[in-house]
Amino acid sequence: MSRRLLLVALPLLWAAALGSAAGAIWCKHRARELFVQLEQSAWSTHAFVERVASTRLHMAMPPPKEIEIIAP
C-alpha cells in the first residue's frame, strides 16, 4: 500500500511544485509589467516634463505675446 501511495503522490507533488513555480514566475513578470507602466506614466506627467525642461534643459515658457497658434 505504501509503494502505491508513493507512486501516486510523487507525481502529484511534482506537478504541484511545478505549478507553484510557474505561478510565482508569472506573478513576478506581471508585477514588473505593471511597475513599468506606472513608471512610464509618472515620467509623462505635465509637472515632471515642465520641471525637467526648466532645470535640465534650461527652457522657459515664452511670454503670451510671443506665442502664435497655427491652424491648418
N, CA, C, O and CB atoms as a CASP TS submission, in Angstrom:
PFRMAT TS
TARGET T0000
AUTHOR 0000-0000-0000
METHOD Language model
MODEL 1
PARENT N/A
ATOM      1  N   MET     1       0.822  -1.189   0.000  1.00  0.00           N
ATOM      2  CA  MET     1       0.000   0.000   0.000  1.00  0.00           C
ATOM      3  C   MET     1       0.871   1.260   0.000  1.00  0.00           C
ATOM      4  O   MET     1       0.550   2.235  -0.679  1.00  0.00           O
ATOM      5  CB  MET     1      -0.938  -0.006   1.207  1.00  0.00           C
ATOM      6  N   SER     2       1.942   1.242   0.739  1.00  0.00           N
ATOM      7  CA  SER     2       2.827   2.384   0.858  1.00  0.00           C
ATOM      8  C   SER     2       3.480   2.705  -0.487  1.00  0.00           C
ATOM      9  O   SER     2       3.602   3.875  -0.849  1.00  0.00           O
ATOM     10  CB  SER     2       3.894   2.119   1.923  1.00  0.00           C
ATOM     11  N   ARG     3       3.892   1.696  -1.217  1.00  0.00           N
ATOM     12  CA  ARG     3       4.542   1.905  -2.512  1.00  0.00           C
ATOM     13  C   ARG     3       3.549   2.474  -3.515  1.00  0.00           C
ATOM     14  O   ARG     3       3.911   3.334  -4.318  1.00  0.00           O
ATOM     15  CB  ARG     3       5.141   0.588  -3.042  1.00  0.00           C
ATOM     16  N   ARG     4       2.315   2.014  -3.485  1.00  0.00           N
ATOM     17  CA  ARG     4       1.288   2.510  -4.397  1.00  0.00           C
ATOM     18  C   ARG     4       0.993   3.998  -4.089  1.00  0.00           C
ATOM     19  O   ARG     4       0.838   4.809  -5.002  1.00  0.00           O
ATOM     20  CB  ARG     4      -0.014   1.646  -4.276  1.00  0.00           C
ATOM     21  N   LEU     5       0.919   4.327  -2.821  1.00  0.00           N
ATOM     22  CA  LEU     5       0.691   5.713  -2.420  1.00  0.00           C
ATOM     23  C   LEU     5       1.836   6.608  -2.892  1.00  0.00           C
ATOM     24  O   LEU     5       1.605   7.730  -3.342  1.00  0.00           O
ATOM     25  CB  LEU     5       0.532   5.812  -0.893  1.00  0.00           C
ATOM     26  N   LEU     6       3.059   6.118  -2.789  1.00  0.00           N
ATOM     27  CA  LEU     6       4.222   6.871  -3.247  1.00  0.00           C
ATOM     28  C   LEU     6       4.185   7.077  -4.753  1.00  0.00           C
ATOM     29  O   LEU     6       4.546   8.150  -5.235  1.00  0.00           O
ATOM     30  CB  LEU     6       5.509   6.156  -2.849  1.00  0.00           C
ATOM     31  N   LEU     7       3.754   6.069  -5.504  1.00  0.00           N
ATOM     32  CA  LEU     7       3.685   6.178  -6.967  1.00  0.00           C
ATOM     33  C   LEU     7       2.624   7.183  -7.406  1.00  0.00           C
ATOM     34  O   LEU     7       2.738   7.768  -8.484  1.00  0.00           O
ATOM     35  CB  LEU     7       3.390   4.810  -7.587  1.00  0.00           C
ATOM     36  N   VAL     8       1.614   7.387  -6.599  1.00  0.00           N
ATOM     37  CA  VAL     8       0.575   8.353  -6.932  1.00  0.00           C
ATOM     38  C   VAL     8       0.945   9.743  -6.388  1.00  0.00           C
ATOM     39  O   VAL     8       0.768  10.746  -7.081  1.00  0.00           O
ATOM     40  CB  VAL     8      -0.789   7.894  -6.365  1.00  0.00           C
ATOM     41  N   ALA     9       1.447   9.801  -5.175  1.00  0.00           N
ATOM     42  CA  ALA     9       1.703  11.076  -4.515  1.00  0.00           C
ATOM     43  C   ALA     9       2.901  11.819  -5.109  1.00  0.00           C
ATOM     44  O   ALA     9       2.882  13.046  -5.201  1.00  0.00           O
ATOM     45  CB  ALA     9       1.926  10.850  -3.040  1.00  0.00           C
ATOM     46  N   LEU    10       3.929  11.094  -5.506  1.00  0.00           N
ATOM     47  CA  LEU    10       5.137  11.740  -6.020  1.00  0.00           C
ATOM     48  C   LEU    10       4.861  12.560  -7.276  1.00  0.00           C
ATOM     49  O   LEU    10       5.265  13.721  -7.323  1.00  0.00           O
ATOM     50  CB  LEU    10       6.199  10.697  -6.313  1.00  0.00           C
ATOM     51  N   PRO    11       4.196  12.021  -8.294  1.00  0.00           N
ATOM     52  CA  PRO    11       3.899  12.865  -9.470  1.00  0.00           C
ATOM     53  C   PRO    11       2.972  14.042  -9.134  1.00  0.00           C
ATOM     54  O   PRO    11       3.108  15.122  -9.709  1.00  0.00           O
ATOM     55  CB  PRO    11       3.260  12.015 -10.572  1.00  0.00           C
ATOM     56  N   LEU    12       2.032  13.834  -8.204  1.00  0.00           N
ATOM     57  CA  LEU    12       1.147  14.933  -7.825  1.00  0.00           C
ATOM     58  C   LEU    12       1.919  16.048  -7.122  1.00  0.00           C
ATOM     59  O   LEU    12       1.683  17.228  -7.378  1.00  0.00           O
ATOM     60  CB  LEU    12       0.023  14.422  -6.920  1.00  0.00           C
ATOM     61  N   LEU    13       2.832  15.673  -6.245  1.00  0.00           N
ATOM     62  CA  LEU    13       3.651  16.675  -5.566  1.00  0.00           C
ATOM     63  C   LEU    13       4.567  17.405  -6.547  1.00  0.00           C
ATOM     64  O   LEU    13       4.783  18.611  -6.433  1.00  0.00           O
ATOM     65  CB  LEU    13       4.483  16.019  -4.461  1.00  0.00           C
ATOM     66  N   TRP    14       5.092  16.666  -7.498  1.00  0.00           N
ATOM     67  CA  TRP    14       5.958  17.272  -8.510  1.00  0.00           C
ATOM     68  C   TRP    14       5.165  18.268  -9.362  1.00  0.00           C
ATOM     69  O   TRP    14       5.649  19.363  -9.650  1.00  0.00           O
ATOM     70  CB  TRP    14       6.593  16.180  -9.408  1.00  0.00           C
ATOM     71  N   ALA    15       3.952  17.891  -9.762  1.00  0.00           N
ATOM     72  CA  ALA    15       3.107  18.780 -10.567  1.00  0.00           C
ATOM     73  C   ALA    15       2.712  20.019  -9.754  1.00  0.00           C
ATOM     74  O   ALA    15       2.670  21.127 -10.290  1.00  0.00           O
ATOM     75  CB  ALA    15       1.838  18.030 -11.058  1.00  0.00           C
ATOM     76  N   ALA    16       2.426  19.831  -8.472  1.00  0.00           N
ATOM     77  CA  ALA    16       2.069  20.967  -7.626  1.00  0.00           C
ATOM     78  C   ALA    16       3.248  21.929  -7.486  1.00  0.00           C
ATOM     79  O   ALA    16       3.058  23.144  -7.538  1.00  0.00           O
ATOM     80  CB  ALA    16       1.610  20.482  -6.239  1.00  0.00           C
ATOM     81  N   ALA    17       4.448  21.410  -7.311  1.00  0.00           N
ATOM     82  CA  ALA    17       5.633  22.260  -7.193  1.00  0.00           C
ATOM     83  C   ALA    17       5.894  23.006  -8.501  1.00  0.00           C
ATOM     84  O   ALA    17       6.236  24.189  -8.486  1.00  0.00           O
ATOM     85  CB  ALA    17       6.866  21.417  -6.804  1.00  0.00           C
ATOM     86  N   LEU    18       5.734  22.323  -9.624  1.00  0.00           N
ATOM     87  CA  LEU    18       5.934  22.950 -10.934  1.00  0.00           C
ATOM     88  C   LEU    18       4.889  24.043 -11.166  1.00  0.00           C
ATOM     89  O   LEU    18       5.217  25.130 -11.642  1.00  0.00           O
ATOM     90  CB  LEU    18       5.863  21.890 -12.061  1.00  0.00           C
ATOM     91  N   GLY    19       3.643  23.752 -10.832  1.00  0.00           N
ATOM     92  CA  GLY    19       2.589  24.747 -10.987  1.00  0.00           C
ATOM     93  C   GLY    19       2.814  25.953 -10.093  1.00  0.00           C
ATOM     94  O   GLY    19       2.573  27.086 -10.508  1.00  0.00           O
ATOM     95  N   SER    20       3.268  25.725  -8.885  1.00  0.00           N
ATOM     96  CA  SER    20       3.553  26.816  -7.962  1.00  0.00           C
ATOM     97  C   SER    20       4.692  27.689  -8.488  1.00  0.00           C
ATOM     98  O   SER    20       4.627  28.915  -8.406  1.00  0.00           O
ATOM     99  CB  SER    20       3.901  26.264  -6.575  1.00  0.00           C
ATOM    100  N   ALA    21       5.721  27.063  -9.018  1.00  0.00           N
ATOM    101  CA  ALA    21       6.857  27.818  -9.570  1.00  0.00           C
ATOM    102  C   ALA    21       6.418  28.642 -10.776  1.00  0.00           C
ATOM    103  O   ALA    21       6.807  29.801 -10.916  1.00  0.00           O
ATOM    104  CB  ALA    21       8.005  26.862  -9.970  1.00  0.00           C
ATOM    105  N   ALA    22       5.607  28.042 -11.647  1.00  0.00           N
ATOM    106  CA  ALA    22       5.124  28.777 -12.822  1.00  0.00           C
ATOM    107  C   ALA    22       4.253  29.953 -12.386  1.00  0.00           C
ATOM    108  O   ALA    22       4.338  31.034 -12.969  1.00  0.00           O
ATOM    109  CB  ALA    22       4.330  27.839 -13.768  1.00  0.00           C
ATOM    110  N   GLY    23       3.430  29.756 -11.384  1.00  0.00           N
ATOM    111  CA  GLY    23       2.597  30.845 -10.880  1.00  0.00           C
ATOM    112  C   GLY    23       3.420  31.969 -10.288  1.00  0.00           C
ATOM    113  O   GLY    23       3.103  33.141 -10.489  1.00  0.00           O
ATOM    114  N   ALA    24       4.462  31.632  -9.567  1.00  0.00           N
ATOM    115  CA  ALA    24       5.326  32.655  -8.973  1.00  0.00           C
ATOM    116  C   ALA    24       6.044  33.450 -10.058  1.00  0.00           C
ATOM    117  O   ALA    24       6.177  34.670  -9.951  1.00  0.00           O
ATOM    118  CB  ALA    24       6.351  32.012  -8.021  1.00  0.00           C
ATOM    119  N   ILE    25       6.503  32.771 -11.091  1.00  0.00           N
ATOM    120  CA  ILE    25       7.184  33.458 -12.196  1.00  0.00           C
ATOM    121  C   ILE    25       6.218  34.380 -12.915  1.00  0.00           C
ATOM    122  O   ILE    25       6.574  35.510 -13.249  1.00  0.00           O
ATOM    123  CB  ILE    25       7.786  32.443 -13.187  1.00  0.00           C
ATOM    124  N   TRP    26       4.996  33.913 -13.158  1.00  0.00           N
ATOM    125  CA  TRP    26       4.008  34.736 -13.848  1.00  0.00           C
ATOM    126  C   TRP    26       3.669  35.973 -13.012  1.00  0.00           C
ATOM    127  O   TRP    26       3.571  37.076 -13.551  1.00  0.00           O
ATOM    128  CB  TRP    26       2.732  33.918 -14.144  1.00  0.00           C
ATOM    129  N   CYS    27       3.491  35.799 -11.712  1.00  0.00           N
ATOM    130  CA  CYS    27       3.163  36.936 -10.836  1.00  0.00           C
ATOM    131  C   CYS    27       4.287  37.970 -10.830  1.00  0.00           C
ATOM    132  O   CYS    27       4.026  39.172 -10.861  1.00  0.00           O
ATOM    133  CB  CYS    27       2.893  36.450  -9.399  1.00  0.00           C
ATOM    134  N   LYS    28       5.524  37.508 -10.791  1.00  0.00           N
ATOM    135  CA  LYS    28       6.656  38.438 -10.792  1.00  0.00           C
ATOM    136  C   LYS    28       6.726  39.194 -12.126  1.00  0.00           C
ATOM    137  O   LYS    28       6.986  40.397 -12.148  1.00  0.00           O
ATOM    138  CB  LYS    28       7.985  37.676 -10.532  1.00  0.00           C
ATOM    139  N   HIS    29       6.494  38.488 -13.229  1.00  0.00           N
ATOM    140  CA  HIS    29       6.514  39.108 -14.549  1.00  0.00           C
ATOM    141  C   HIS    29       5.408  40.166 -14.650  1.00  0.00           C
ATOM    142  O   HIS    29       5.640  41.266 -15.150  1.00  0.00           O
ATOM    143  CB  HIS    29       6.346  38.038 -15.655  1.00  0.00           C
ATOM    144  N   ARG    30       4.227  39.829 -14.180  1.00  0.00           N
ATOM    145  CA  ARG    30       3.100  40.761 -14.235  1.00  0.00           C
ATOM    146  C   ARG    30       3.363  41.991 -13.365  1.00  0.00           C
ATOM    147  O   ARG    30       3.032  43.112 -13.751  1.00  0.00           O
ATOM    148  CB  ARG    30       1.805  40.063 -13.785  1.00  0.00           C
ATOM    149  N   ALA    31       3.953  41.779 -12.205  1.00  0.00           N
ATOM    150  CA  ALA    31       4.278  42.898 -11.319  1.00  0.00           C
ATOM    151  C   ALA    31       5.288  43.834 -11.990  1.00  0.00           C
ATOM    152  O   ALA    31       5.184  45.054 -11.861  1.00  0.00           O
ATOM    153  CB  ALA    31       4.837  42.379  -9.972  1.00  0.00           C
ATOM    154  N   ARG    32       6.249  43.273 -12.694  1.00  0.00           N
ATOM    155  CA  ARG    32       7.223  44.117 -13.398  1.00  0.00           C
ATOM    156  C   ARG    32       6.559  44.910 -14.508  1.00  0.00           C
ATOM    157  O   ARG    32       6.870  46.086 -14.699  1.00  0.00           O
ATOM    158  CB  ARG    32       8.355  43.265 -13.975  1.00  0.00           C
ATOM    159  N   GLU    33       5.640  44.277 -15.253  1.00  0.00           N
ATOM    160  CA  GLU    33       4.921  44.988 -16.305  1.00  0.00           C
ATOM    161  C   GLU    33       4.144  46.167 -15.730  1.00  0.00           C
ATOM    162  O   GLU    33       4.176  47.269 -16.278  1.00  0.00           O
ATOM    163  CB  GLU    33       3.973  44.036 -17.041  1.00  0.00           C
ATOM    164  N   LEU    34       3.446  45.928 -14.622  1.00  0.00           N
ATOM    165  CA  LEU    34       2.666  46.993 -14.004  1.00  0.00           C
ATOM    166  C   LEU    34       3.563  48.105 -13.473  1.00  0.00           C
ATOM    167  O   LEU    34       3.199  49.279 -13.548  1.00  0.00           O
ATOM    168  CB  LEU    34       1.811  46.432 -12.877  1.00  0.00           C
ATOM    169  N   PHE    35       4.723  47.754 -12.942  1.00  0.00           N
ATOM    170  CA  PHE    35       5.655  48.764 -12.447  1.00  0.00           C
ATOM    171  C   PHE    35       6.167  49.624 -13.600  1.00  0.00           C
ATOM    172  O   PHE    35       6.281  50.842 -13.462  1.00  0.00           O
ATOM    173  CB  PHE    35       6.834  48.099 -11.708  1.00  0.00           C
ATOM    174  N   VAL    36       6.474  49.003 -14.726  1.00  0.00           N
ATOM    175  CA  VAL    36       6.955  49.762 -15.880  1.00  0.00           C
ATOM    176  C   VAL    36       5.871  50.723 -16.360  1.00  0.00           C
ATOM    177  O   VAL    36       6.167  51.873 -16.684  1.00  0.00           O
ATOM    178  CB  VAL    36       7.381  48.809 -17.026  1.00  0.00           C
ATOM    179  N   GLN    37       4.622  50.266 -16.409  1.00  0.00           N
ATOM    180  CA  GLN    37       3.533  51.158 -16.810  1.00  0.00           C
ATOM    181  C   GLN    37       3.395  52.321 -15.838  1.00  0.00           C
ATOM    182  O   GLN    37       3.205  53.464 -16.254  1.00  0.00           O
ATOM    183  CB  GLN    37       2.211  50.387 -16.896  1.00  0.00           C
ATOM    184  N   LEU    38       3.489  52.037 -14.569  1.00  0.00           N
ATOM    185  CA  LEU    38       3.386  53.092 -13.561  1.00  0.00           C
ATOM    186  C   LEU    38       4.532  54.078 -13.694  1.00  0.00           C
ATOM    187  O   LEU    38       4.333  55.289 -13.591  1.00  0.00           O
ATOM    188  CB  LEU    38       3.368  52.494 -12.153  1.00  0.00           C
ATOM    189  N   GLU    39       5.727  53.561 -13.921  1.00  0.00           N
ATOM    190  CA  GLU    39       6.892  54.430 -14.066  1.00  0.00           C
ATOM    191  C   GLU    39       6.774  55.299 -15.314  1.00  0.00           C
ATOM    192  O   GLU    39       7.102  56.485 -15.280  1.00  0.00           O
ATOM    193  CB  GLU    39       8.177  53.596 -14.124  1.00  0.00           C
ATOM    194  N   GLN    40       6.306  54.713 -16.412  1.00  0.00           N
ATOM    195  CA  GLN    40       6.152  55.487 -17.639  1.00  0.00           C
ATOM    196  C   GLN    40       5.110  56.585 -17.478  1.00  0.00           C
ATOM    197  O   GLN    40       5.284  57.687 -17.999  1.00  0.00           O
ATOM    198  CB  GLN    40       5.770  54.573 -18.794  1.00  0.00           C
ATOM    199  N   SER    41       4.037  56.295 -16.767  1.00  0.00           N
ATOM    200  CA  SER    41       3.020  57.327 -16.581  1.00  0.00           C
ATOM    201  C   SER    41       3.546  58.447 -15.682  1.00  0.00           C
ATOM    202  O   SER    41       3.173  59.607 -15.859  1.00  0.00           O
ATOM    203  CB  SER    41       1.740  56.717 -15.981  1.00  0.00           C
ATOM    204  N   ALA    42       4.404  58.112 -14.727  1.00  0.00           N
ATOM    205  CA  ALA    42       4.980  59.142 -13.863  1.00  0.00           C
ATOM    206  C   ALA    42       5.940  60.030 -14.642  1.00  0.00           C
ATOM    207  O   ALA    42       6.042  61.225 -14.365  1.00  0.00           O
ATOM    208  CB  ALA    42       5.703  58.501 -12.672  1.00  0.00           C
ATOM    209  N   TRP    43       6.646  59.460 -15.613  1.00  0.00           N
ATOM    210  CA  TRP    43       7.589  60.240 -16.400  1.00  0.00           C
ATOM    211  C   TRP    43       6.880  61.185 -17.358  1.00  0.00           C
ATOM    212  O   TRP    43       7.473  62.164 -17.810  1.00  0.00           O
ATOM    213  CB  TRP    43       8.511  59.321 -17.171  1.00  0.00           C
ATOM    214  N   SER    44       5.629  60.907 -17.673  1.00  0.00           N
ATOM    215  CA  SER    44       4.951  61.729 -18.673  1.00  0.00           C
ATOM    216  C   SER    44       3.978  62.738 -18.070  1.00  0.00           C
ATOM    217  O   SER    44       3.202  63.352 -18.802  1.00  0.00           O
ATOM    218  CB  SER    44       4.216  60.844 -19.636  1.00  0.00           C
ATOM    219  N   THR    45       4.002  62.920 -16.759  1.00  0.00           N
ATOM    220  CA  THR    45       3.111  63.920 -16.175  1.00  0.00           C
ATOM    221  C   THR    45       3.580  65.320 -16.558  1.00  0.00           C
ATOM    222  O   THR    45       4.768  65.560 -16.772  1.00  0.00           O
ATOM    223  CB  THR    45       3.050  63.770 -14.636  1.00  0.00           C
ATOM    224  N   HIS    46       2.630  66.224 -16.636  1.00  0.00           N
ATOM    225  CA  HIS    46       2.933  67.591 -17.077  1.00  0.00           C
ATOM    226  C   HIS    46       3.947  68.274 -16.151  1.00  0.00           C
ATOM    227  O   HIS    46       4.886  68.921 -16.613  1.00  0.00           O
ATOM    228  CB  HIS    46       1.644  68.422 -17.141  1.00  0.00           C
ATOM    229  N   ALA    47       3.744  68.120 -14.856  1.00  0.00           N
ATOM    230  CA  ALA    47       4.641  68.785 -13.899  1.00  0.00           C
ATOM    231  C   ALA    47       6.065  68.253 -14.032  1.00  0.00           C
ATOM    232  O   ALA    47       7.018  69.027 -13.940  1.00  0.00           O
ATOM    233  CB  ALA    47       4.136  68.587 -12.454  1.00  0.00           C
ATOM    234  N   PHE    48       6.226  66.953 -14.246  1.00  0.00           N
ATOM    235  CA  PHE    48       7.560  66.382 -14.385  1.00  0.00           C
ATOM    236  C   PHE    48       8.236  66.909 -15.647  1.00  0.00           C
ATOM    237  O   PHE    48       9.407  67.286 -15.620  1.00  0.00           O
ATOM    238  CB  PHE    48       7.491  64.848 -14.417  1.00  0.00           C
ATOM    239  N   VAL    49       7.500  66.935 -16.741  1.00  0.00           N
ATOM    240  CA  VAL    49       8.062  67.426 -18.006  1.00  0.00           C
ATOM    241  C   VAL    49       8.462  68.896 -17.873  1.00  0.00           C
ATOM    242  O   VAL    49       9.529  69.294 -18.338  1.00  0.00           O
ATOM    243  CB  VAL    49       7.043  67.249 -19.163  1.00  0.00           C
ATOM    244  N   GLU    50       7.623  69.685 -17.250  1.00  0.00           N
ATOM    245  CA  GLU    50       7.945  71.102 -17.046  1.00  0.00           C
ATOM    246  C   GLU    50       9.193  71.276 -16.185  1.00  0.00           C
ATOM    247  O   GLU    50      10.038  72.121 -16.480  1.00  0.00           O
ATOM    248  CB  GLU    50       6.763  71.826 -16.399  1.00  0.00           C
ATOM    249  N   ARG    51       9.311  70.486 -15.126  1.00  0.00           N
ATOM    250  CA  ARG    51      10.463  70.598 -14.230  1.00  0.00           C
ATOM    251  C   ARG    51      11.752  70.215 -14.953  1.00  0.00           C
ATOM    252  O   ARG    51      12.766  70.900 -14.817  1.00  0.00           O
ATOM    253  CB  ARG    51      10.268  69.710 -12.989  1.00  0.00           C
ATOM    254  N   VAL    52      11.719  69.132 -15.715  1.00  0.00           N
ATOM    255  CA  VAL    52      12.915  68.715 -16.451  1.00  0.00           C
ATOM    256  C   VAL    52      13.270  69.747 -17.513  1.00  0.00           C
ATOM    257  O   VAL    52      14.443  70.066 -17.703  1.00  0.00           O
ATOM    258  CB  VAL    52      12.703  67.332 -17.100  1.00  0.00           C
ATOM    259  N   ALA    53      12.270  70.263 -18.198  1.00  0.00           N
ATOM    260  CA  ALA    53      12.532  71.264 -19.240  1.00  0.00           C
ATOM    261  C   ALA    53      13.187  72.509 -18.655  1.00  0.00           C
ATOM    262  O   ALA    53      14.089  73.084 -19.265  1.00  0.00           O
ATOM    263  CB  ALA    53      11.228  71.647 -19.954  1.00  0.00           C
ATOM    264  N   SER    54      12.742  72.919 -17.488  1.00  0.00           N
ATOM    265  CA  SER    54      13.316  74.154 -16.932  1.00  0.00           C
ATOM    266  C   SER    54      14.650  73.918 -16.233  1.00  0.00           C
ATOM    267  O   SER    54      15.544  74.758 -16.344  1.00  0.00           O
ATOM    268  CB  SER    54      12.342  74.783 -15.955  1.00  0.00           C
ATOM    269  N   THR    55      14.816  72.809 -15.520  1.00  0.00           N
ATOM    270  CA  THR    55      16.060  72.610 -14.765  1.00  0.00           C
ATOM    271  C   THR    55      17.175  72.008 -15.611  1.00  0.00           C
ATOM    272  O   THR    55      18.297  72.514 -15.603  1.00  0.00           O
ATOM    273  CB  THR    55      15.800  71.719 -13.571  1.00  0.00           C
ATOM    274  N   ARG    56      16.890  70.965 -16.319  1.00  0.00           N
ATOM    275  CA  ARG    56      17.968  70.299 -17.075  1.00  0.00           C
ATOM    276  C   ARG    56      18.221  70.916 -18.444  1.00  0.00           C
ATOM    277  O   ARG    56      19.365  71.008 -18.889  1.00  0.00           O
ATOM    278  CB  ARG    56      17.640  68.837 -17.250  1.00  0.00           C
ATOM    279  N   LEU    57      17.149  71.339 -19.109  1.00  0.00           N
ATOM    280  CA  LEU    57      17.299  71.849 -20.470  1.00  0.00           C
ATOM    281  C   LEU    57      17.306  73.371 -20.538  1.00  0.00           C
ATOM    282  O   LEU    57      17.489  73.951 -21.608  1.00  0.00           O
ATOM    283  CB  LEU    57      16.192  71.316 -21.338  1.00  0.00           C
ATOM    284  N   HIS    58      17.105  74.018 -19.383  1.00  0.00           N
ATOM    285  CA  HIS    58      17.112  75.480 -19.290  1.00  0.00           C
ATOM    286  C   HIS    58      16.125  76.120 -20.267  1.00  0.00           C
ATOM    287  O   HIS    58      16.416  77.136 -20.898  1.00  0.00           O
ATOM    288  CB  HIS    58      18.516  76.014 -19.554  1.00  0.00           C
ATOM    289  N   MET    59      14.964  75.503 -20.373  1.00  0.00           N
ATOM    290  CA  MET    59      13.912  76.024 -21.235  1.00  0.00           C
ATOM    291  C   MET    59      12.968  76.887 -20.395  1.00  0.00           C
ATOM    292  O   MET    59      12.816  76.678 -19.191  1.00  0.00           O
ATOM    293  CB  MET    59      13.136  74.864 -21.936  1.00  0.00           C
ATOM    294  N   ALA    60      12.348  77.846 -21.048  1.00  0.00           N
ATOM    295  CA  ALA    60      11.382  78.707 -20.368  1.00  0.00           C
ATOM    296  C   ALA    60      10.179  78.913 -21.277  1.00  0.00           C
ATOM    297  O   ALA    60      10.299  78.888 -22.502  1.00  0.00           O
ATOM    298  CB  ALA    60      12.020  80.074 -19.977  1.00  0.00           C
ATOM    299  N   MET    61       9.040  79.111 -20.673  1.00  0.00           N
ATOM    300  CA  MET    61       7.821  79.363 -21.424  1.00  0.00           C
ATOM    301  C   MET    61       7.897  80.766 -21.996  1.00  0.00           C
ATOM    302  O   MET    61       8.228  81.696 -21.261  1.00  0.00           O
ATOM    303  CB  MET    61       6.557  79.186 -20.533  1.00  0.00           C
ATOM    304  N   PRO    62       7.606  80.957 -23.269  1.00  0.00           N
ATOM    305  CA  PRO    62       7.651  82.310 -23.844  1.00  0.00           C
ATOM    306  C   PRO    62       6.489  83.148 -23.323  1.00  0.00           C
ATOM    307  O   PRO    62       5.460  82.611 -22.912  1.00  0.00           O
ATOM    308  CB  PRO    62       7.612  82.250 -25.390  1.00  0.00           C
ATOM    309  N   PRO    63       6.657  84.438 -23.342  1.00  0.00           N
ATOM    310  CA  PRO    63       5.557  85.303 -22.914  1.00  0.00           C
ATOM    311  C   PRO    63       4.356  85.128 -23.858  1.00  0.00           C
ATOM    312  O   PRO    63       4.534  84.793 -25.029  1.00  0.00           O
ATOM    313  CB  PRO    63       6.014  86.792 -22.878  1.00  0.00           C
ATOM    314  N   PRO    64       3.153  85.350 -23.359  1.00  0.00           N
ATOM    315  CA  PRO    64       1.961  85.142 -24.195  1.00  0.00           C
ATOM    316  C   PRO    64       1.970  85.940 -25.505  1.00  0.00           C
ATOM    317  O   PRO    64       1.387  85.497 -26.495  1.00  0.00           O
ATOM    318  CB  PRO    64       0.733  85.507 -23.410  1.00  0.00           C
ATOM    319  N   LYS    65       2.612  87.091 -25.522  1.00  0.00           N
ATOM    320  CA  LYS    65       2.661  87.903 -26.753  1.00  0.00           C
ATOM    321  C   LYS    65       3.432  87.207 -27.868  1.00  0.00           C
ATOM    322  O   LYS    65       3.164  87.431 -29.049  1.00  0.00           O
ATOM    323  CB  LYS    65       3.300  89.261 -26.465  1.00  0.00           C
ATOM    324  N   GLU    66       4.388  86.362 -27.490  1.00  0.00           N
ATOM    325  CA  GLU    66       5.240  85.705 -28.488  1.00  0.00           C
ATOM    326  C   GLU    66       4.684  84.364 -28.963  1.00  0.00           C
ATOM    327  O   GLU    66       5.275  83.736 -29.841  1.00  0.00           O
ATOM    328  CB  GLU    66       6.622  85.499 -27.920  1.00  0.00           C
ATOM    329  N   ILE    67       3.579  83.919 -28.409  1.00  0.00           N
ATOM    330  CA  ILE    67       3.010  82.626 -28.779  1.00  0.00           C
ATOM    331  C   ILE    67       2.060  82.823 -29.972  1.00  0.00           C
ATOM    332  O   ILE    67       1.161  83.663 -29.935  1.00  0.00           O
ATOM    333  CB  ILE    67       2.260  81.974 -27.564  1.00  0.00           C
ATOM    334  N   GLU    68       2.283  82.033 -31.021  1.00  0.00           N
ATOM    335  CA  GLU    68       1.412  82.070 -32.192  1.00  0.00           C
ATOM    336  C   GLU    68       0.803  80.698 -32.369  1.00  0.00           C
ATOM    337  O   GLU    68       1.505  79.689 -32.312  1.00  0.00           O
ATOM    338  CB  GLU    68       2.187  82.507 -33.471  1.00  0.00           C
ATOM    339  N   ILE    69      -0.503  80.655 -32.584  1.00  0.00           N
ATOM    340  CA  ILE    69      -1.204  79.384 -32.822  1.00  0.00           C
ATOM    341  C   ILE    69      -1.466  79.298 -34.319  1.00  0.00           C
ATOM    342  O   ILE    69      -2.056  80.194 -34.923  1.00  0.00           O
ATOM    343  CB  ILE    69      -2.558  79.283 -31.990  1.00  0.00           C
ATOM    344  N   ILE    70      -1.014  78.202 -34.893  1.00  0.00           N
ATOM    345  CA  ILE    70      -1.158  78.000 -36.333  1.00  0.00           C
ATOM    346  C   ILE    70      -2.200  76.911 -36.531  1.00  0.00           C
ATOM    347  O   ILE    70      -2.042  75.804 -36.015  1.00  0.00           O
ATOM    348  CB  ILE    70       0.214  77.616 -37.012  1.00  0.00           C
ATOM    349  N   ALA    71      -3.232  77.200 -37.248  1.00  0.00           N
ATOM    350  CA  ALA    71      -4.297  76.245 -37.524  1.00  0.00           C
ATOM    351  C   ALA    71      -4.178  75.753 -38.967  1.00  0.00           C
ATOM    352  O   ALA    71      -3.744  76.511 -39.834  1.00  0.00           O
ATOM    353  CB  ALA    71      -5.690  76.884 -37.273  1.00  0.00           C
ATOM    354  N   PRO    72      -4.544  74.527 -39.238  1.00  0.00           N
ATOM    355  CA  PRO    72      -4.447  74.016 -40.619  1.00  0.00           C
ATOM    356  C   PRO    72      -5.484  74.646 -41.518  1.00  0.00           C
ATOM    357  O   PRO    72      -5.544  74.332 -42.707  1.00  0.00           O
ATOM    358  CB  PRO    72      -4.606  72.499 -40.644  1.00  0.00           C
TER
END
